[in-house]
Amino acid sequence: MQIRFGILTLSDRSARGERQDESGPALASYILAENCVLTRSLILPDDESSIRETLIQWADSNEFDIILTTGSTGFAPRDVAPEATRAVIQKEAQGLTEFMRAESLKKTKHAILSRAVAGIRGETLIINLPGSPKAAVENLSFIFSVLPHAVQLLRDEPDVEAGH
């Protein structure tokens, strides 16, 4: 099964061209190495309405199984990925973010500052990841092994529960 990913980098500076996006390409390299499909990537400023609109458009297009956001999950005034994500999801997937934070805490106590959210809109899973390339890839790697099953469940595949 090939999982179709979208990557949204959320950064005012990267959107203005003042800083190169390193997290989006790092995530793209990881998912491609895992034999997944990168359907689309985009850089947006930390603007809640733009993020919401893009998440809705992408999730409702049925082009993506999983949308990853990178950045805008911390305490800074313009960090709004969790709020934008909560506004568009229909169900939260708290276990994913709880596990990412728990594993991240083994590496840095700054993990407790993450406000990342994960949830489901229709048949699409949306996951907020940190903005640093290293942390974004690490957090994705922590949960990656369960993502194929999550996608099978979202697709309502008939044999999804075989072997469980």
Number of C-alpha atoms within 10 A of each C-alpha: 8 11 18 20 24 25 24 22 28 29 22 19 15 16 17 12 11 9 11 11 19 14 25 27 14 15 26 20 14 16 20 12 10 12 12 16 17 19 15 15 17 13 21 19 17 22 17 21 13 13 24 20 13 16 25 18 12 18 24 14 10 12 15 22 27 25 25 22 33 27 25 29 23 20 11 8 8 15 20 23 27 21 18 22 26 17 14 18 22 12 13 18 16 13 13 23 23 14 14 21 23 15 16 19 13 9 11 10 11 11 18 12 11 19 20 26 25 24 23 22 18 16 19 26 24 28 24 27 32 25 22 16 18 13 17 21 23 19 20 21 14 17 15 15 10 10 16 14 14 17 21 18 15 17 14 12 11 9 9 15 11 6 5 4
